């Protein structure tokens, strides 16, 4: 017998290494969910809501490379669309399977639930267009070809795709056979020209450095980018979104470049180089220290996944992997002296002192171990840890560009599922945590043992720091008893603590690391205890208000 439409789709997703599919049950999506549960090689991961499922898929894709999400039509897919938007912005290939009303219902424009009551059934697909790189409504006739097209789009663009599957179509046999996806061909003459141009710029420069970017991680090209560093001998720095894309224990790593906001020595060095070689770097607001970075475009190069800019010249029809492999063979080796700022220093504070930024962030840095997965929420917590030294193999994950608060908790769950053998550490502010805290229950449900820190500073601190009126009521939130949440959500036996002093935090970390369970620690600080970068952001914002 031929495979059904949904069986074929799932088999192709499995070929990408997807073993878990996130989502929320819904009647239009029942055939999809039934097929997932019937497949011995797949696991249905039911989340608390569709937005959390999309965030979890985001986290899973960061570690696994690809992820899948299943939602029902209308209400489900729209609930997830914010998470899909974040995956699009941050180059994460998530396959969004949408269970749709039957084709007979759609053809007769019947007024059914989960619709706007107007008989139109393509509205929500249209809403998804800006946040996916490709989309299709599957049928038995087009299933094979369209699945391959969507897979190719996701692989080449590293962005989400939309796969609509009507309820009466999912279990029909496919017509046609799987055809191997043809590998895209690229112009070897363009590659030769690009490599020659880059080698010339680096060779003739007295000082040069590399800025590896997030695209390196998303396309799985860490090995190739590291080979370029090793061959050239050039020092490299990273911007905020790009932290840990290459190992920070590498001897050529010099620290974080954040425009004029932090690390002045590194800023002066990077901006003073005759040649800055970017590898998938993006000039976003957080990456550039609120656009205070000032790299002369005529002295810079940036290798993206499908194009290269050398000065003002742009080359297309080329791929990053080919360029990096060629550069590792062709670049001359140089010895360049560069500054290094790699650590936050030691925790500062006496045992009975209240927890301050000078103690908190260095203490968190101190607890990191090789190969940890560190998930940090948008806001002051991630800004403090952005300048911590990452041990070998440790990845720093933050939704820097999209910046949807609440992302980190379910993303940490997805990341932990993707590689349960690694230790997952989640650090989130309590304001963000309130949006998605129910996903704590999923860690226990699936046997995961994260270490979770909830930073409680009585409201949205990052909003206070960038707001003209920091103490206005919209920056306040309800005060929860956070340390009691794991028990209420079924996380039996977890280690929990609520800490206010340096010694209490130190002891809680030691107990959490010794426990053979998940751990959840509420960290209480004063209202305006902020990391240095957060303070700098506050100062730059206030100067704008003053102007």
Secondary structure in CASP SS format (residue, H / E / C, confidence):
PFRMAT SS
TARGET T0000
AUTHOR 0000-0000-0000
METHOD secondary structure of the structure
MODEL  1
X C 1.00
X C 1.00
X C 1.00
X E 1.00
X H 1.00
X H 1.00
X H 1.00
X H 1.00
X H 1.00
X H 1.00
X H 1.00
X H 1.00
X H 1.00
X H 1.00
X C 1.00
X C 1.00
X C 1.00
X C 1.00
X C 1.00
X E 1.00
X E 1.00
X E 1.00
X E 1.00
X C 1.00
X C 1.00
X C 1.00
X H 1.00
X H 1.00
X H 1.00
X H 1.00
X H 1.00
X H 1.00
X H 1.00
X H 1.00
X H 1.00
X H 1.00
X H 1.00
X H 1.00
X C 1.00
X C 1.00
X C 1.00
X C 1.00
X E 1.00
X E 1.00
X E 1.00
X E 1.00
X C 1.00
X C 1.00
X C 1.00
X H 1.00
X H 1.00
X H 1.00
X H 1.00
X H 1.00
X H 1.00
X H 1.00
X H 1.00
X H 1.00
X H 1.00
X H 1.00
X H 1.00
X H 1.00
X H 1.00
X H 1.00
X C 1.00
X E 1.00
X E 1.00
X E 1.00
X E 1.00
X E 1.00
X E 1.00
X E 1.00
X C 1.00
X C 1.00
X H 1.00
X H 1.00
X H 1.00
X H 1.00
X H 1.00
X H 1.00
X H 1.00
X H 1.00
X H 1.00
X H 1.00
X H 1.00
X H 1.00
X H 1.00
X H 1.00
X H 1.00
X C 1.00
X C 1.00
X C 1.00
X E 1.00
X E 1.00
X E 1.00
X E 1.00
X E 1.00
X E 1.00
X E 1.00
X E 1.00
X C 1.00
X C 1.00
X H 1.00
X H 1.00
X H 1.00
X H 1.00
X H 1.00
X C 1.00
X C 1.00
X C 1.00
X C 1.00
X C 1.00
X C 1.00
X C 1.00
X C 1.00
X C 1.00
X C 1.00
X C 1.00
X C 1.00
X C 1.00
X C 1.00
X C 1.00
X H 1.00
X H 1.00
X H 1.00
X H 1.00
X H 1.00
X H 1.00
X H 1.00
X H 1.00
X H 1.00
X C 1.00
X C 1.00
X E 1.00
X E 1.00
X E 1.00
X E 1.00
X C 1.00
X C 1.00
X C 1.00
X C 1.00
X C 1.00
X H 1.00
X H 1.00
X H 1.00
X H 1.00
X H 1.00
X H 1.00
X H 1.00
X H 1.00
X H 1.00
X H 1.00
X H 1.00
X H 1.00
X H 1.00
X H 1.00
X H 1.00
X C 1.00
X C 1.00
X C 1.00
X E 1.00
X E 1.00
X E 1.00
X E 1.00
X E 1.00
X E 1.00
X C 1.00
X C 1.00
X C 1.00
X C 1.00
X C 1.00
X C 1.00
X E 1.00
X C 1.00
X C 1.00
X C 1.00
X C 1.00
X C 1.00
X C 1.00
X C 1.00
X C 1.00
X C 1.00
X C 1.00
X C 1.00
X C 1.00
X C 1.00
X C 1.00
X H 1.00
X H 1.00
X H 1.00
X H 1.00
X H 1.00
X H 1.00
X H 1.00
X H 1.00
X H 1.00
X H 1.00
X H 1.00
X H 1.00
X H 1.00
X H 1.00
X H 1.00
X H 1.00
X C 1.00
X C 1.00
X C 1.00
X C 1.00
X E 1.00
X E 1.00
X E 1.00
X E 1.00
X E 1.00
X C 1.00
X H 1.00
X H 1.00
X H 1.00
X H 1.00
X H 1.00
X C 1.00
X C 1.00
X C 1.00
X H 1.00
X H 1.00
X H 1.00
X H 1.00
X H 1.00
X H 1.00
X H 1.00
X H 1.00
X H 1.00
X H 1.00
X H 1.00
X C 1.00
X C 1.00
X E 1.00
X E 1.00
X E 1.00
X E 1.00
X C 1.00
X H 1.00
X H 1.00
X H 1.00
X C 1.00
X C 1.00
X C 1.00
X C 1.00
X C 1.00
X C 1.00
X C 1.00
X C 1.00
X C 1.00
X C 1.00
X E 1.00
X E 1.00
X E 1.00
X E 1.00
X C 1.00
X E 1.00
X C 1.00
X C 1.00
X C 1.00
X E 1.00
X C 1.00
X H 1.00
X H 1.00
X H 1.00
X H 1.00
X H 1.00
X H 1.00
X H 1.00
X H 1.00
X H 1.00
X C 1.00
X C 1.00
X E 1.00
X E 1.00
X E 1.00
X E 1.00
X E 1.00
X C 1.00
X C 1.00
X C 1.00
X C 1.00
X C 1.00
X C 1.00
X C 1.00
X C 1.00
X C 1.00
X C 1.00
X C 1.00
X C 1.00
X C 1.00
X C 1.00
X C 1.00
X C 1.00
X C 1.00
X H 1.00
X H 1.00
X H 1.00
X E 1.00
X E 1.00
X E 1.00
X E 1.00
X C 1.00
X C 1.00
X C 1.00
X E 1.00
X E 1.00
X E 1.00
X E 1.00
X C 1.00
X C 1.00
X E 1.00
X E 1.00
X E 1.00
X E 1.00
X C 1.00
X C 1.00
X C 1.00
X H 1.00
X H 1.00
X H 1.00
X H 1.00
X H 1.00
X H 1.00
X H 1.00
X H 1.00
X H 1.00
X H 1.00
X H 1.00
X C 1.00
X C 1.00
X C 1.00
X C 1.00
X C 1.00
X C 1.00
X C 1.00
X C 1.00
X C 1.00
X C 1.00
X E 1.00
X C 1.00
X C 1.00
X C 1.00
X C 1.00
X C 1.00
X C 1.00
X C 1.00
X C 1.00
X C 1.00
X C 1.00
X C 1.00
X C 1.00
X E 1.00
X C 1.00
X C 1.00
X H 1.00
X H 1.00
X H 1.00
X H 1.00
X H 1.00
X H 1.00
X H 1.00
X H 1.00
X H 1.00
X H 1.00
X H 1.00
X C 1.00
X C 1.00
X C 1.00
X C 1.00
X C 1.00
X E 1.00
X E 1.00
X E 1.00
X E 1.00
X C 1.00
X C 1.00
X C 1.00
X H 1.00
X H 1.00
X H 1.00
X H 1.00
X H 1.00
X H 1.00
X C 1.00
X C 1.00
X C 1.00
X C 1.00
X C 1.00
X C 1.00
X C 1.00
X C 1.00
X C 1.00
X E 1.00
X E 1.00
X E 1.00
X C 1.00
X C 1.00
X C 1.00
X C 1.00
X C 1.00
X C 1.00
X C 1.00
X C 1.00
X C 1.00
X H 1.00
X H 1.00
X H 1.00
X H 1.00
X H 1.00
X H 1.00
X H 1.00
X H 1.00
X H 1.00
X H 1.00
X H 1.00
X H 1.00
X C 1.00
X C 1.00
X C 1.00
X C 1.00
X C 1.00
X E 1.00
X E 1.00
X E 1.00
X E 1.00
X E 1.00
X E 1.00
X H 1.00
X H 1.00
X H 1.00
X H 1.00
X H 1.00
X H 1.00
X H 1.00
X H 1.00
X H 1.00
X H 1.00
X H 1.00
X H 1.00
X H 1.00
X H 1.00
X H 1.00
X H 1.00
X C 1.00
X C 1.00
X C 1.00
X C 1.00
X C 1.00
X E 1.00
X E 1.00
X E 1.00
X E 1.00
X E 1.00
X E 1.00
X C 1.00
X C 1.00
X C 1.00
X C 1.00
X H 1.00
X H 1.00
X H 1.00
X H 1.00
X H 1.00
X H 1.00
X C 1.00
X C 1.00
X C 1.00
X C 1.00
X C 1.00
X C 1.00
X H 1.00
X H 1.00
X H 1.00
X C 1.00
X C 1.00
X C 1.00
X C 1.00
X C 1.00
X C 1.00
X H 1.00
X H 1.00
X H 1.00
X H 1.00
X H 1.00
X H 1.00
X H 1.00
X C 1.00
X C 1.00
X C 1.00
X C 1.00
X C 1.00
X C 1.00
X E 1.00
X E 1.00
X E 1.00
X E 1.00
X E 1.00
X C 1.00
X E 1.00
X H 1.00
X H 1.00
X H 1.00
X H 1.00
X H 1.00
X H 1.00
X H 1.00
X H 1.00
X H 1.00
X H 1.00
X H 1.00
X H 1.00
X H 1.00
X C 1.00
X C 1.00
X C 1.00
X C 1.00
X E 1.00
X E 1.00
X E 1.00
X E 1.00
X E 1.00
X E 1.00
X C 1.00
X C 1.00
X C 1.00
X C 1.00
X C 1.00
X C 1.00
X C 1.00
X H 1.00
X H 1.00
X H 1.00
X H 1.00
X H 1.00
X H 1.00
X H 1.00
X H 1.00
X H 1.00
X H 1.00
X H 1.00
X H 1.00
X H 1.00
X H 1.00
X H 1.00
X C 1.00
END
